[in-house]
Amino acid sequence: MGLDLVDFEKKAREAVKAFWGNREAARQKQIESGNADQGERSGVTAGKNMDGFLALIIDIVNSNGLAAADIHRNRAMVTLPGFFRPTKLWDLLVTYKGELIAAIELKSQVGPSFGNNFNNRTEEAIGTAHDFWTAYREGAFGKQPRPFVGWLIMVEDDSRSRTPVRDKSPHFPIFEEFREASYLVRYDLLCQKLVQEQLYTNASLITAPRSAIGTGAYSEMSSMTGLKTFITALAGHVAAESARLG
């Protein structure tokens, strides 16, 4: 039996529409209440912006052999032990028969400030993965096969995120692939390198303009970091774990 990819493209478009719709609804609500946050923060504090992607991931788990798995998304149930820190909150955890099947992080980035936020996202992603795999090595999750560890980010497709960026490194040259790379290219490179260095099982980048609130249209930067690669890898892992533990 083949993998069930649950019509992921259609569901991803719905997730993109929900992302921008939730941000706009949160912004309007805070304006009406007279308590609007500064800048783009009003669209962030709602906390529900990536729920459409969470739903897509849950559908993949349920449709590829682990419908009986425990899928955790509530804050009280998405904590895992760390090695360099006591615990880490994830966005979604999948457990089955006492084993950790998957741990997923979902992130987003909108303008106008891409620079500092890109650096913060990068440091966070690397630190989280290093902490997780060190804890895994030290037996924090018991003796079990490696779980699927995923990182998915949606970034606003905007002239500011596509414009080449210059960096200064007075003592040593930066790697050539980063030279005058836009923030979208940098996110794509980040996702590629997170997988190449085995920090994440898969890392995906989705881009969409604010105008996608009505259509859900989204783009990808490369096949390696595309959503289908992420979804297929997750579905394959879930199906393999179902066969092993079934």
N, C-alpha and C positions, 0 to 999 in steps of 0.2 A: 504494500500500500504506500502510495506517495505521501509527501508532506502536504498538509492543509495550510495554505497561506491566507485563508479566511478573507479573500478579496481585500487584501491589505491596502491597495492603492485607494480604493473608494473610502475605506475607513480612515486612511491618513488624510484625505481631503476634508473629511468631516472634522478630524482632529485639528486641522489647521484653521478651519472656520471657527471652531470653538475657541481656539487659542486667542485669535484676534477679537472675537466677540466677547469673551470673558474679560479681556483687558479693557475693552471699551466700556462694558457695563460697569466694571469696578470704578473706572475713571468718572463716569457720569454720576454714579451713586455718591461718590465722595464730593464731587462738585455740588450736588444738590444738598448734601448735608452740611456744606460749608467747611469740611475738614479735608480738603484735597491735599494729598502728599505733594512733595516737591517733584517737579519734572516727571520722569517716567515711573516713579515709584508708585503712583496711584494705580497703575495697571499691573503691578507686581504683587501687591499685598493681598490680593484676593486669594492666592494660593491654589487656584483650580485650573490654571492656564494649560497645564499639560495632561489633564485628565483624559482627553480623547486618546492620547498615545498610551496611557496606562490601560485603557479599555482594550485597545488593539493588542497589547502584549498579553493581557489576560485571555483574550480570545485565542491567541496562538497556543497558550498553555492548555486551555480546555479542549482544543480541537486536535491535539497531537498526542493524546494518550494519557494525559494527567488531569482529567476532569475531577478526579478525587483528591488532587493535591490541595494543600492549604495555601491560599494566596493572600498575603498580608499587605495591606496598603494603609491601614490606620496608624497614626503616629506611635501609638503605644505598642505596636507589634512589629515595627520595622527596624528594630535595633539589633545590631550584631556586635560581638566583642571585637576589639582592636588589639594591636600589639603595642603601638606607641602611645595610645590613649585608651581609656577604659572601654568606650563604646562609640559606635558610628550609626547615625540614622540614614537609612536608605529610602528610596522612594517606593520600591516594591520588592518583596521577598517571596520566593516560592519554596515551600518545604513539603516533603513527602516521606512518610515512614521514618521520621527522625533525621532525615538528611536535608541539607541545603541544596536545592536544585538550581536556583538562580537568584542573583541579586542585581537590581537594575537602578541606575541613576538617570534621571531625566532633568535636563537643563535647558535654559533658553537665554537668548541675548538679543536685546533690541537697542536701537540707537537712543540718544546721539553719542553716548560715550562708549566706544568699542575698545579703546586701547587698554585702559586699566582693567576693565571687566574681562578682556581676553586673558590678560596675565593672571588674574585671580582664578578664572575658570581652569586655566592650564595647571596652576599650582595645586588647586583643589583636586583635580582629576588624578594627577600623578600621586599626590600624597595619599588619597583615599585608596588607590590600587595597591600602592606599596605597603600600606598598613594592613590591608585585607590579606594579601598573599603571605605576608610575614606571619600574621595570626593563623592562617591556614597551615602553614608549614609547622608551626608550633603546636598544632593540634587543637585549636580553639573550636573547631567544628566536628571533632572526632575524626576517626579514620574513614574517609570517604573519597570518591573520585572528585576531581576538580569541578566545581560548579560553573555555570555560565555566569560571567560577570559582564554586564553591558552598560554602555554609556551612550546616551542619545541626546543630541542637542538640536534645538531649532533656533536659527539665527535670522534676524530680519534681513531681507534682501533689499538693500538700499544703496544709494550712490556712495554713502560714507563707508559702508562695509565692503564695497567693491573697488574703492579707490586705492591705488598702490600706496604703501606706507614706507617711509624711509626710516632707517634706524641708525643710531650712532654707536659704534663700538671702537673706542680710540686705541685699544691695546692689541686686540686680536680680531680678525675678520669673522663676521657671522657666516653661518652655512649658506651656501649659494641659493638654496631653494627658498630661503626666507628673504632674500634681497628684493626690496620693493614689492613684497607680496601683500596683497590686500588682506583684510581680516577674514574674509570668507576663505581665501586660499590658506591662511594660517590655521583656521579651524580644520580645514580638510587635511592639512599636513599633520596637525595634532592627532586627529582621529586615526590616520594611517599609522603614525608612530606609536600610539598607544597599543595598537594591535600587533605591530611588528615586534615591539619589545615585550609582548605577552603580558602587558599590564591589564588588558581587558580582552575577553573572548571576542568581542566585537564592539566597535564604536562607530556611530552613524551621525551624519550631518544633514539636516534638512534646512532649506532656505525658503523663505516666503515673504513677499511684500505685504504691507498693511492692506493693500487693496484686495488681498486674498480672503478677506473677511466674507466676501460674497460668493467666491468660487471655490476656495480651498486649494487653489493651484499652488504647487510647491515644486522646487527644483532640487537637484543634487549636484555635487561638485565632481564626483568620481564614482565609478562602480564599486570601488573598494569600500567607500564610506556610504554608499547608497542604502536606502531603507530596505530594499529587497535583500541585500546581503545580510543585513542585521536580522531581519525577520526569518530568513531561511536558516541562518545559523542557530537562532533560538529554537525554531521548530525542530530542526535536526537534533539538537541537544535534548529537548523535551521527549522526542520520540525514542531516542536511545535510552534515556533514563527510564521511560515507561517500560521498555522491553527488559531492561536489567532488573527493575524492581517489581515488575508486575507479577 
